[in-house]
Amino acid sequence: MSALTHEQWAEALREGDLLGVTCTDCGRTYATPFLVCDECKSRDLERTALPREGVVYSETTIQVPPRDFDGPYQVGMVEVDGAKVMARLEGGAAIGDRVVFDDVLEEGGDPAPVFRVEE
């Protein structure tokens, strides 16, 4: 049994909580559900709450959005407590900017975190 299923992760996100898993053997943390640690290959993972604040690790602007999306918009990887989560970015975020988990964007039943530049 997984320490965290996609359904549990998605429901927590909708409720305003960021969850991930941490390997009990090596300490590596992931911001999404994982069954096996990429670092040490252990299956001993436990659910962990992640902080709402992070730092932009990478970012890009989608100039030509998919159908039913308004564009342009910004996405990126946000590092929270050593883990990286893919997110929508608001407020003109640049690499290295401090951001805070601010909202959830839901399209087709799949939630995605939205991080905003801290003021």
CNS distance restraints for C-alpha pairs under 8 A (distance, minus, plus):
assign (resid   2 and name CA) (resid  33 and name CA) 7.91 0.50 0.50
assign (resid   2 and name CA) (resid  34 and name CA) 7.59 0.50 0.50
assign (resid   2 and name CA) (resid  35 and name CA) 5.99 0.50 0.50
assign (resid   2 and name CA) (resid  45 and name CA) 7.92 0.50 0.50
assign (resid   3 and name CA) (resid  21 and name CA) 7.01 0.50 0.50
assign (resid   3 and name CA) (resid  33 and name CA) 7.72 0.50 0.50
assign (resid   3 and name CA) (resid  35 and name CA) 7.72 0.50 0.50
assign (resid   3 and name CA) (resid  45 and name CA) 6.06 0.50 0.50
assign (resid   3 and name CA) (resid  46 and name CA) 5.20 0.50 0.50
assign (resid   3 and name CA) (resid  47 and name CA) 5.41 0.50 0.50
assign (resid   4 and name CA) (resid   8 and name CA) 6.28 0.50 0.50
assign (resid   4 and name CA) (resid   9 and name CA) 6.62 0.50 0.50
assign (resid   4 and name CA) (resid  20 and name CA) 7.37 0.50 0.50
assign (resid   4 and name CA) (resid  21 and name CA) 6.96 0.50 0.50
assign (resid   4 and name CA) (resid  33 and name CA) 5.40 0.50 0.50
assign (resid   4 and name CA) (resid  34 and name CA) 7.51 0.50 0.50
assign (resid   4 and name CA) (resid  46 and name CA) 7.69 0.50 0.50
assign (resid   4 and name CA) (resid  47 and name CA) 5.95 0.50 0.50
assign (resid   5 and name CA) (resid   9 and name CA) 6.20 0.50 0.50
assign (resid   5 and name CA) (resid  33 and name CA) 5.87 0.50 0.50
assign (resid   6 and name CA) (resid  10 and name CA) 6.01 0.50 0.50
assign (resid   6 and name CA) (resid  32 and name CA) 7.74 0.50 0.50
assign (resid   6 and name CA) (resid  33 and name CA) 6.06 0.50 0.50
assign (resid   7 and name CA) (resid  11 and name CA) 6.11 0.50 0.50
assign (resid   8 and name CA) (resid  12 and name CA) 6.11 0.50 0.50
assign (resid   9 and name CA) (resid  13 and name CA) 6.19 0.50 0.50
assign (resid   9 and name CA) (resid  18 and name CA) 7.65 0.50 0.50
assign (resid   9 and name CA) (resid  19 and name CA) 6.12 0.50 0.50
assign (resid   9 and name CA) (resid  20 and name CA) 7.58 0.50 0.50
assign (resid   9 and name CA) (resid  32 and name CA) 7.10 0.50 0.50
assign (resid   9 and name CA) (resid  33 and name CA) 7.09 0.50 0.50
assign (resid  10 and name CA) (resid  14 and name CA) 6.28 0.50 0.50
assign (resid  10 and name CA) (resid 110 and name CA) 7.34 0.50 0.50
assign (resid  10 and name CA) (resid 111 and name CA) 6.16 0.50 0.50
assign (resid  11 and name CA) (resid  15 and name CA) 6.36 0.50 0.50
assign (resid  12 and name CA) (resid  16 and name CA) 6.35 0.50 0.50
assign (resid  12 and name CA) (resid  17 and name CA) 5.10 0.50 0.50
assign (resid  12 and name CA) (resid  18 and name CA) 6.64 0.50 0.50
assign (resid  12 and name CA) (resid  19 and name CA) 6.96 0.50 0.50
assign (resid  13 and name CA) (resid  17 and name CA) 4.99 0.50 0.50
assign (resid  13 and name CA) (resid  18 and name CA) 5.72 0.50 0.50
assign (resid  13 and name CA) (resid  19 and name CA) 7.57 0.50 0.50
assign (resid  13 and name CA) (resid 104 and name CA) 7.07 0.50 0.50
assign (resid  13 and name CA) (resid 111 and name CA) 7.10 0.50 0.50
assign (resid  13 and name CA) (resid 112 and name CA) 7.71 0.50 0.50
assign (resid  13 and name CA) (resid 113 and name CA) 7.07 0.50 0.50
assign (resid  14 and name CA) (resid 104 and name CA) 6.47 0.50 0.50
assign (resid  14 and name CA) (resid 111 and name CA) 6.92 0.50 0.50
assign (resid  16 and name CA) (resid 103 and name CA) 7.38 0.50 0.50
assign (resid  16 and name CA) (resid 104 and name CA) 7.69 0.50 0.50
assign (resid  17 and name CA) (resid  49 and name CA) 7.51 0.50 0.50
assign (resid  17 and name CA) (resid  50 and name CA) 7.85 0.50 0.50
assign (resid  17 and name CA) (resid  52 and name CA) 7.86 0.50 0.50
assign (resid  18 and name CA) (resid  31 and name CA) 7.66 0.50 0.50
assign (resid  18 and name CA) (resid  49 and name CA) 6.12 0.50 0.50
assign (resid  18 and name CA) (resid  50 and name CA) 5.31 0.50 0.50
assign (resid  18 and name CA) (resid  51 and name CA) 7.04 0.50 0.50
assign (resid  18 and name CA) (resid  52 and name CA) 6.95 0.50 0.50
assign (resid  19 and name CA) (resid  31 and name CA) 6.42 0.50 0.50
assign (resid  19 and name CA) (resid  32 and name CA) 7.05 0.50 0.50
assign (resid  19 and name CA) (resid  47 and name CA) 7.03 0.50 0.50
assign (resid  19 and name CA) (resid  48 and name CA) 5.78 0.50 0.50
assign (resid  19 and name CA) (resid  49 and name CA) 4.66 0.50 0.50
assign (resid  19 and name CA) (resid  50 and name CA) 5.48 0.50 0.50
assign (resid  20 and name CA) (resid  29 and name CA) 6.99 0.50 0.50
assign (resid  20 and name CA) (resid  30 and name CA) 5.41 0.50 0.50
assign (resid  20 and name CA) (resid  31 and name CA) 4.23 0.50 0.50
assign (resid  20 and name CA) (resid  32 and name CA) 5.02 0.50 0.50
assign (resid  20 and name CA) (resid  33 and name CA) 6.21 0.50 0.50
assign (resid  20 and name CA) (resid  47 and name CA) 5.87 0.50 0.50
assign (resid  20 and name CA) (resid  48 and name CA) 5.25 0.50 0.50
assign (resid  20 and name CA) (resid  49 and name CA) 6.29 0.50 0.50
assign (resid  20 and name CA) (resid  50 and name CA) 6.52 0.50 0.50
assign (resid  21 and name CA) (resid  29 and name CA) 5.70 0.50 0.50
assign (resid  21 and name CA) (resid  30 and name CA) 5.33 0.50 0.50
assign (resid  21 and name CA) (resid  31 and name CA) 6.66 0.50 0.50
assign (resid  21 and name CA) (resid  32 and name CA) 6.95 0.50 0.50
assign (resid  21 and name CA) (resid  33 and name CA) 6.43 0.50 0.50
assign (resid  21 and name CA) (resid  34 and name CA) 7.01 0.50 0.50
assign (resid  21 and name CA) (resid  45 and name CA) 5.98 0.50 0.50
assign (resid  21 and name CA) (resid  46 and name CA) 5.27 0.50 0.50
assign (resid  21 and name CA) (resid  47 and name CA) 4.46 0.50 0.50
assign (resid  21 and name CA) (resid  48 and name CA) 5.25 0.50 0.50
assign (resid  22 and name CA) (resid  27 and name CA) 5.92 0.50 0.50
assign (resid  22 and name CA) (resid  28 and name CA) 5.61 0.50 0.50
assign (resid  22 and name CA) (resid  29 and name CA) 4.22 0.50 0.50
assign (resid  22 and name CA) (resid  30 and name CA) 6.31 0.50 0.50
assign (resid  22 and name CA) (resid  45 and name CA) 5.40 0.50 0.50
assign (resid  22 and name CA) (resid  46 and name CA) 5.39 0.50 0.50
assign (resid  22 and name CA) (resid  47 and name CA) 6.49 0.50 0.50
assign (resid  22 and name CA) (resid  48 and name CA) 6.40 0.50 0.50
assign (resid  23 and name CA) (resid  27 and name CA) 4.92 0.50 0.50
assign (resid  23 and name CA) (resid  28 and name CA) 5.39 0.50 0.50
assign (resid  23 and name CA) (resid  29 and name CA) 6.44 0.50 0.50
assign (resid  23 and name CA) (resid  37 and name CA) 6.30 0.50 0.50
assign (resid  23 and name CA) (resid  42 and name CA) 7.14 0.50 0.50
assign (resid  23 and name CA) (resid  43 and name CA) 7.68 0.50 0.50
assign (resid  23 and name CA) (resid  44 and name CA) 5.88 0.50 0.50
assign (resid  23 and name CA) (resid  45 and name CA) 4.39 0.50 0.50
assign (resid  23 and name CA) (resid  46 and name CA) 6.49 0.50 0.50
assign (resid  24 and name CA) (resid  44 and name CA) 5.71 0.50 0.50
assign (resid  24 and name CA) (resid  45 and name CA) 5.72 0.50 0.50
assign (resid  24 and name CA) (resid  46 and name CA) 6.84 0.50 0.50
assign (resid  25 and name CA) (resid  40 and name CA) 7.75 0.50 0.50
assign (resid  25 and name CA) (resid  42 and name CA) 6.83 0.50 0.50
assign (resid  25 and name CA) (resid  44 and name CA) 6.83 0.50 0.50
assign (resid  26 and name CA) (resid  39 and name CA) 7.63 0.50 0.50
assign (resid  26 and name CA) (resid  40 and name CA) 6.71 0.50 0.50
assign (resid  28 and name CA) (resid  37 and name CA) 7.49 0.50 0.50
assign (resid  28 and name CA) (resid  39 and name CA) 7.13 0.50 0.50
assign (resid  28 and name CA) (resid  82 and name CA) 7.80 0.50 0.50
assign (resid  28 and name CA) (resid  83 and name CA) 7.92 0.50 0.50
assign (resid  29 and name CA) (resid  81 and name CA) 7.64 0.50 0.50
assign (resid  29 and name CA) (resid  82 and name CA) 6.45 0.50 0.50
assign (resid  29 and name CA) (resid  83 and name CA) 5.35 0.50 0.50
assign (resid  30 and name CA) (resid  34 and name CA) 7.29 0.50 0.50
assign (resid  30 and name CA) (resid  82 and name CA) 7.91 0.50 0.50
assign (resid  30 and name CA) (resid  83 and name CA) 4.87 0.50 0.50
assign (resid  30 and name CA) (resid  84 and name CA) 6.80 0.50 0.50
assign (resid  31 and name CA) (resid  50 and name CA) 7.53 0.50 0.50
assign (resid  31 and name CA) (resid  80 and name CA) 7.77 0.50 0.50
assign (resid  31 and name CA) (resid  83 and name CA) 5.33 0.50 0.50
assign (resid  31 and name CA) (resid  84 and name CA) 5.87 0.50 0.50
assign (resid  31 and name CA) (resid  85 and name CA) 5.47 0.50 0.50
assign (resid  32 and name CA) (resid  85 and name CA) 7.22 0.50 0.50
assign (resid  35 and name CA) (resid  43 and name CA) 6.19 0.50 0.50
assign (resid  35 and name CA) (resid  45 and name CA) 7.38 0.50 0.50
assign (resid  36 and name CA) (resid  41 and name CA) 5.60 0.50 0.50
assign (resid  36 and name CA) (resid  42 and name CA) 5.69 0.50 0.50
assign (resid  36 and name CA) (resid  43 and name CA) 4.76 0.50 0.50
assign (resid  36 and name CA) (resid  44 and name CA) 7.69 0.50 0.50
assign (resid  36 and name CA) (resid  45 and name CA) 7.51 0.50 0.50
assign (resid  37 and name CA) (resid  41 and name CA) 4.72 0.50 0.50
assign (resid  37 and name CA) (resid  42 and name CA) 5.32 0.50 0.50
assign (resid  37 and name CA) (resid  43 and name CA) 6.44 0.50 0.50
assign (resid  37 and name CA) (resid  45 and name CA) 7.48 0.50 0.50
assign (resid  50 and name CA) (resid  80 and name CA) 6.76 0.50 0.50
assign (resid  50 and name CA) (resid  81 and name CA) 6.74 0.50 0.50
assign (resid  51 and name CA) (resid  80 and name CA) 6.39 0.50 0.50
assign (resid  51 and name CA) (resid  81 and name CA) 6.86 0.50 0.50
assign (resid  52 and name CA) (resid  80 and name CA) 7.60 0.50 0.50
assign (resid  52 and name CA) (resid 100 and name CA) 5.54 0.50 0.50
assign (resid  52 and name CA) (resid 101 and name CA) 4.99 0.50 0.50
assign (resid  53 and name CA) (resid  80 and name CA) 6.55 0.50 0.50
assign (resid  53 and name CA) (resid  98 and name CA) 7.15 0.50 0.50
assign (resid  53 and name CA) (resid  99 and name CA) 5.78 0.50 0.50
assign (resid  53 and name CA) (resid 100 and name CA) 4.37 0.50 0.50
assign (resid  53 and name CA) (resid 101 and name CA) 6.28 0.50 0.50
assign (resid  54 and name CA) (resid  78 and name CA) 6.01 0.50 0.50
assign (resid  54 and name CA) (resid  79 and name CA) 5.35 0.50 0.50
assign (resid  54 and name CA) (resid  80 and name CA) 4.57 0.50 0.50
assign (resid  54 and name CA) (resid  81 and name CA) 7.39 0.50 0.50
assign (resid  54 and name CA) (resid  98 and name CA) 5.78 0.50 0.50
assign (resid  54 and name CA) (resid  99 and name CA) 5.38 0.50 0.50
assign (resid  54 and name CA) (resid 100 and name CA) 6.24 0.50 0.50
assign (resid  55 and name CA) (resid  78 and name CA) 5.52 0.50 0.50
assign (resid  55 and name CA) (resid  79 and name CA) 5.28 0.50 0.50
assign (resid  55 and name CA) (resid  80 and name CA) 6.86 0.50 0.50
assign (resid  55 and name CA) (resid  95 and name CA) 7.65 0.50 0.50
assign (resid  55 and name CA) (resid  96 and name CA) 5.69 0.50 0.50
assign (resid  55 and name CA) (resid  97 and name CA) 5.57 0.50 0.50
assign (resid  55 and name CA) (resid  98 and name CA) 4.56 0.50 0.50
assign (resid  55 and name CA) (resid  99 and name CA) 5.82 0.50 0.50
assign (resid  56 and name CA) (resid  76 and name CA) 7.03 0.50 0.50
assign (resid  56 and name CA) (resid  77 and name CA) 6.13 0.50 0.50
assign (resid  56 and name CA) (resid  78 and name CA) 4.54 0.50 0.50
assign (resid  56 and name CA) (resid  79 and name CA) 6.30 0.50 0.50
assign (resid  56 and name CA) (resid  93 and name CA) 7.29 0.50 0.50
assign (resid  56 and name CA) (resid  94 and name CA) 6.70 0.50 0.50
assign (resid  56 and name CA) (resid  95 and name CA) 4.95 0.50 0.50
assign (resid  56 and name CA) (resid  96 and name CA) 5.16 0.50 0.50
assign (resid  56 and name CA) (resid  97 and name CA) 5.51 0.50 0.50
assign (resid  56 and name CA) (resid  98 and name CA) 6.57 0.50 0.50
assign (resid  56 and name CA) (resid  99 and name CA) 6.94 0.50 0.50
assign (resid  57 and name CA) (resid  76 and name CA) 7.29 0.50 0.50
assign (resid  57 and name CA) (resid  77 and name CA) 5.36 0.50 0.50
assign (resid  57 and name CA) (resid  78 and name CA) 5.36 0.50 0.50
assign (resid  57 and name CA) (resid  79 and name CA) 5.99 0.50 0.50
assign (resid  57 and name CA) (resid  84 and name CA) 7.91 0.50 0.50
assign (resid  57 and name CA) (resid  95 and name CA) 5.60 0.50 0.50
assign (resid  57 and name CA) (resid  96 and name CA) 6.37 0.50 0.50
assign (resid  58 and name CA) (resid  76 and name CA) 5.27 0.50 0.50
assign (resid  58 and name CA) (resid  77 and name CA) 5.18 0.50 0.50
assign (resid  58 and name CA) (resid  78 and name CA) 7.20 0.50 0.50
assign (resid  58 and name CA) (resid  94 and name CA) 7.88 0.50 0.50
assign (resid  58 and name CA) (resid  95 and name CA) 5.59 0.50 0.50
assign (resid  59 and name CA) (resid  74 and name CA) 7.00 0.50 0.50
assign (resid  59 and name CA) (resid  75 and name CA) 5.68 0.50 0.50
assign (resid  59 and name CA) (resid  76 and name CA) 3.91 0.50 0.50
assign (resid  59 and name CA) (resid  77 and name CA) 6.41 0.50 0.50
assign (resid  59 and name CA) (resid  93 and name CA) 7.79 0.50 0.50
assign (resid  59 and name CA) (resid  94 and name CA) 6.92 0.50 0.50
assign (resid  59 and name CA) (resid  95 and name CA) 6.61 0.50 0.50
assign (resid  60 and name CA) (resid  74 and name CA) 5.75 0.50 0.50
assign (resid  60 and name CA) (resid  75 and name CA) 5.68 0.50 0.50
assign (resid  60 and name CA) (resid  76 and name CA) 6.13 0.50 0.50
assign (resid  61 and name CA) (resid  72 and name CA) 6.62 0.50 0.50
assign (resid  61 and name CA) (resid  73 and name CA) 5.55 0.50 0.50
assign (resid  61 and name CA) (resid  74 and name CA) 4.26 0.50 0.50
assign (resid  61 and name CA) (resid  75 and name CA) 6.32 0.50 0.50
assign (resid  62 and name CA) (resid  71 and name CA) 6.90 0.50 0.50
assign (resid  62 and name CA) (resid  72 and name CA) 5.38 0.50 0.50
assign (resid  62 and name CA) (resid  73 and name CA) 5.34 0.50 0.50
assign (resid  62 and name CA) (resid  74 and name CA) 6.02 0.50 0.50
assign (resid  62 and name CA) (resid  75 and name CA) 7.47 0.50 0.50
assign (resid  63 and name CA) (resid  71 and name CA) 6.21 0.50 0.50
assign (resid  63 and name CA) (resid  72 and name CA) 4.55 0.50 0.50
assign (resid  63 and name CA) (resid  73 and name CA) 6.94 0.50 0.50
assign (resid  64 and name CA) (resid  71 and name CA) 6.59 0.50 0.50
assign (resid  64 and name CA) (resid  72 and name CA) 6.58 0.50 0.50
assign (resid  65 and name CA) (resid  69 and name CA) 5.82 0.50 0.50
assign (resid  65 and name CA) (resid  70 and name CA) 6.60 0.50 0.50
assign (resid  65 and name CA) (resid  71 and name CA) 5.47 0.50 0.50
assign (resid  65 and name CA) (resid  72 and name CA) 6.61 0.50 0.50
assign (resid  65 and name CA) (resid  73 and name CA) 7.85 0.50 0.50
assign (resid  73 and name CA) (resid  88 and name CA) 7.87 0.50 0.50
assign (resid  73 and name CA) (resid  89 and name CA) 7.81 0.50 0.50
assign (resid  74 and name CA) (resid  88 and name CA) 6.06 0.50 0.50
assign (resid  74 and name CA) (resid  89 and name CA) 5.27 0.50 0.50
assign (resid  74 and name CA) (resid  90 and name CA) 6.91 0.50 0.50
assign (resid  74 and name CA) (resid  92 and name CA) 7.75 0.50 0.50
assign (resid  75 and name CA) (resid  86 and name CA) 7.31 0.50 0.50
assign (resid  75 and name CA) (resid  87 and name CA) 5.68 0.50 0.50
assign (resid  75 and name CA) (resid  88 and name CA) 4.40 0.50 0.50
assign (resid  75 and name CA) (resid  89 and name CA) 5.19 0.50 0.50
assign (resid  76 and name CA) (resid  86 and name CA) 5.69 0.50 0.50
assign (resid  76 and name CA) (resid  87 and name CA) 5.60 0.50 0.50
assign (resid  76 and name CA) (resid  88 and name CA) 6.50 0.50 0.50
assign (resid  76 and name CA) (resid  89 and name CA) 6.61 0.50 0.50
assign (resid  77 and name CA) (resid  84 and name CA) 5.93 0.50 0.50
assign (resid  77 and name CA) (resid  85 and name CA) 5.42 0.50 0.50
assign (resid  77 and name CA) (resid  86 and name CA) 4.54 0.50 0.50
assign (resid  77 and name CA) (resid  87 and name CA) 6.20 0.50 0.50
assign (resid  78 and name CA) (resid  84 and name CA) 5.38 0.50 0.50
assign (resid  78 and name CA) (resid  85 and name CA) 5.32 0.50 0.50
assign (resid  78 and name CA) (resid  86 and name CA) 6.40 0.50 0.50
assign (resid  78 and name CA) (resid  87 and name CA) 6.91 0.50 0.50
assign (resid  79 and name CA) (resid  83 and name CA) 5.40 0.50 0.50
assign (resid  79 and name CA) (resid  84 and name CA) 4.37 0.50 0.50
assign (resid  79 and name CA) (resid  85 and name CA) 6.50 0.50 0.50
assign (resid  80 and name CA) (resid  84 and name CA) 6.17 0.50 0.50
assign (resid  80 and name CA) (resid  85 and name CA) 7.53 0.50 0.50
assign (resid  86 and name CA) (resid 112 and name CA) 7.98 0.50 0.50
assign (resid  86 and name CA) (resid 113 and name CA) 7.72 0.50 0.50
assign (resid  87 and name CA) (resid 112 and name CA) 6.23 0.50 0.50
assign (resid  87 and name CA) (resid 113 and name CA) 5.15 0.50 0.50
assign (resid  87 and name CA) (resid 114 and name CA) 5.56 0.50 0.50
assign (resid  87 and name CA) (resid 115 and name CA) 6.69 0.50 0.50
assign (resid  88 and name CA) (resid 105 and name CA) 7.93 0.50 0.50
assign (resid  88 and name CA) (resid 112 and name CA) 7.19 0.50 0.50
assign (resid  88 and name CA) (resid 113 and name CA) 6.34 0.50 0.50
assign (resid  88 and name CA) (resid 114 and name CA) 4.65 0.50 0.50
assign (resid  88 and name CA) (resid 115 and name CA) 6.29 0.50 0.50
assign (resid  89 and name CA) (resid  93 and name CA) 6.48 0.50 0.50
assign (resid  89 and name CA) (resid 114 and name CA) 5.80 0.50 0.50
assign (resid  89 and name CA) (resid 115 and name CA) 5.08 0.50 0.50
assign (resid  89 and name CA) (resid 116 and name CA) 5.89 0.50 0.50
assign (resid  89 and name CA) (resid 117 and name CA) 7.87 0.50 0.50
assign (resid  90 and name CA) (resid 114 and name CA) 7.17 0.50 0.50
assign (resid  90 and name CA) (resid 115 and name CA) 6.20 0.50 0.50
assign (resid  90 and name CA) (resid 116 and name CA) 4.67 0.50 0.50
assign (resid  90 and name CA) (resid 117 and name CA) 6.59 0.50 0.50
assign (resid  91 and name CA) (resid 116 and name CA) 5.76 0.50 0.50
assign (resid  91 and name CA) (resid 117 and name CA) 5.48 0.50 0.50
assign (resid  92 and name CA) (resid 117 and name CA) 7.31 0.50 0.50
assign (resid  93 and name CA) (resid  97 and name CA) 6.18 0.50 0.50
assign (resid  93 and name CA) (resid  99 and name CA) 7.81 0.50 0.50
assign (resid  93 and name CA) (resid 116 and name CA) 7.52 0.50 0.50
assign (resid  93 and name CA) (resid 117 and name CA) 5.89 0.50 0.50
assign (resid  97 and name CA) (resid 117 and name CA) 6.86 0.50 0.50
assign (resid  98 and name CA) (resid 117 and name CA) 6.11 0.50 0.50
assign (resid  98 and name CA) (resid 118 and name CA) 5.88 0.50 0.50
assign (resid  99 and name CA) (resid 115 and name CA) 5.79 0.50 0.50
assign (resid  99 and name CA) (resid 116 and name CA) 5.23 0.50 0.50
assign (resid  99 and name CA) (resid 117 and name CA) 4.33 0.50 0.50
assign (resid  99 and name CA) (resid 118 and name CA) 5.04 0.50 0.50
assign (resid 100 and name CA) (resid 115 and name CA) 5.16 0.50 0.50
assign (resid 100 and name CA) (resid 116 and name CA) 5.43 0.50 0.50
assign (resid 100 and name CA) (resid 117 and name CA) 6.48 0.50 0.50
assign (resid 100 and name CA) (resid 118 and name CA) 6.13 0.50 0.50
assign (resid 101 and name CA) (resid 113 and name CA) 6.82 0.50 0.50
assign (resid 101 and name CA) (resid 114 and name CA) 5.92 0.50 0.50
assign (resid 101 and name CA) (resid 115 and name CA) 4.37 0.50 0.50
assign (resid 101 and name CA) (resid 116 and name CA) 6.56 0.50 0.50
assign (resid 102 and name CA) (resid 113 and name CA) 7.76 0.50 0.50
assign (resid 102 and name CA) (resid 114 and name CA) 5.78 0.50 0.50
assign (resid 102 and name CA) (resid 115 and name CA) 5.35 0.50 0.50
assign (resid 102 and name CA) (resid 116 and name CA) 6.09 0.50 0.50
assign (resid 103 and name CA) (resid 113 and name CA) 6.22 0.50 0.50
assign (resid 103 and name CA) (resid 114 and name CA) 4.96 0.50 0.50
assign (resid 103 and name CA) (resid 115 and name CA) 6.98 0.50 0.50
assign (resid 104 and name CA) (resid 111 and name CA) 6.20 0.50 0.50
assign (resid 104 and name CA) (resid 112 and name CA) 5.57 0.50 0.50
assign (resid 104 and name CA) (resid 113 and name CA) 4.73 0.50 0.50
assign (resid 104 and name CA) (resid 114 and name CA) 5.42 0.50 0.50
assign (resid 105 and name CA) (resid 111 and name CA) 5.62 0.50 0.50
assign (resid 105 and name CA) (resid 112 and name CA) 5.17 0.50 0.50
assign (resid 105 and name CA) (resid 113 and name CA) 6.33 0.50 0.50
assign (resid 105 and name CA) (resid 114 and name CA) 6.58 0.50 0.50
assign (resid 106 and name CA) (resid 110 and name CA) 5.47 0.50 0.50
assign (resid 106 and name CA) (resid 111 and name CA) 4.25 0.50 0.50
assign (resid 106 and name CA) (resid 112 and name CA) 6.16 0.50 0.50
assign (resid 107 and name CA) (resid 111 and name CA) 6.63 0.50 0.50
